[in-house]
Amino acid sequence: MTAGQMPIRQGDKDRTLFFIESGTLTVHLEDVAGRMKLAVLAPGTVIGEGAFFSGQPRNATVVATRDSALWALKYTRFQELSQRQPAIALELTLACAAVVVRRLNHTTLRVAVT
């Protein structure tokens, strides 16, 4: 993925989970007033976990700020993994849950500071 590309667009109905191998991506919330940067994400984390697990539309846009390598996991492939290798699927789910908790804790700290 080259800089400027958007693997996730706010409002899209897509359940793909992305793993960041290299590069940097930014997460933005878009509204009538414009675009607000929420986070900068680096290698070793995931993006798209909210829509992946909930089935709801994407609630933010993600933009590659540098050339980046991402791995994609479609929800249908995750369902297959759950059937064939349930222990691996469970570990993946728990790892994504840990990411969500870290992000929520970080958000709480940021809100408390401002």
C-alpha positions, 0 to 999 in steps of 0.5 A: 500500500502506498502513502495516501491510500485508504484501506478503510473508509468511514461508513463502508460496510466491510469486515476485513481485519488488517495487520500492520507489518510495516509503515505508518497509518493514521486514523481519522474521524470525518464530519461536516467540519472536516477531518480530525486525526484520532491516532497514529498506528505503527507496525505490530497492531491491527486496524478494523477490529470494530467492524470486523467483530460487530458487522457495523459500518466503519466508524473512521477512515484510515490513511497510509502516511508512508508506504505500508505492508498490511495483511488482510483477514476477511471475516469469511476466512476467520469463520473458516479458521474458527472451524478448522483451528478454533484454538488459533481463532480464539487466540486471535480474538483475545489478541484483538480484544487486548488491543481494544482494551489498550485503545480504550484505556488510552482514550480515557487518559486523553479525555481525562487530560483535556 
